[in-house]
Amino acid sequence: MEIRIGIANSRELSFDSNETADAVKNTIASALDSGAAYVTLVDAKGATYLVPTSGIAFVEVGTDQSRRVGFVA
């Protein structure tokens, strides 16, 4: 699933994750609720992202649906 995070006064971070939508939402919500300085996320290729929670402008979490292959008539 694709995750997009807008970072204030910066740019947008976009990557694919193997985590479920609920797991990503819970990770980000827990970091924001606890007052953590940053949230750690891992993409589908194993790269780690440390995002400062104070700079998060928005988070868009894609759906868990698999992509269709082929043509629709």
C-alpha positions in Angstrom: 0.0 0.0 0.0 1.2 3.5 -0.7 1.8 6.0 2.2 2.1 9.7 1.7 3.2 12.0 4.5 3.3 15.8 4.1 6.0 17.5 6.0 5.5 21.1 7.0 7.9 23.6 5.4 9.4 20.8 3.4 8.1 18.3 0.9 6.1 15.1 0.7 7.4 11.7 1.5 5.8 8.8 -0.5 6.6 5.1 -0.3 5.1 1.6 -0.4 4.7 -0.4 2.7 4.0 -4.1 3.4 2.2 -3.1 6.7 -1.6 -3.0 6.9 -3.4 0.3 6.8 -4.4 -0.1 10.5 -0.9 -0.9 11.6 0.4 2.3 9.9 -2.4 4.4 11.4 -1.8 3.0 14.8 2.0 3.6 14.6 1.6 7.2 13.6 -1.3 7.9 16.0 0.7 6.3 18.9 3.7 8.5 18.1 1.6 11.7 18.0 -0.4 10.8 21.1 2.7 10.0 23.2 4.5 13.2 22.2 7.4 11.2 20.5 9.9 13.3 18.6 9.7 11.1 15.6 7.9 8.1 14.1 9.8 5.3 12.4 8.3 3.6 9.3 9.8 0.9 7.0 9.0 0.7 3.3 8.5 -2.5 1.2 12.2 -2.6 0.3 13.4 -2.4 3.9 14.4 1.3 4.0 13.7 3.0 7.3 12.2 6.5 7.5 12.4 8.7 10.6 9.7 11.4 10.3 9.6 14.3 12.9 6.1 14.3 14.4 6.2 18.0 14.9 6.4 18.5 11.1 3.7 16.2 10.0 1.1 18.1 8.0 -0.9 15.2 6.8 -0.8 11.4 6.4 -2.5 9.6 3.5 -2.7 5.8 3.8 -3.7 3.8 0.8 -6.0 0.8 0.9 -5.0 -2.8 1.5 -6.5 -3.9 -1.7 -4.3 -5.7 -4.2 -3.9 -4.1 -7.6 -5.7 -5.6 -10.5 -3.8 -6.9 -13.5 -5.2 -6.8 -16.9 -7.9 -4.9 -18.8 -11.5 -4.1 -17.8 -14.0 -4.4 -20.7 
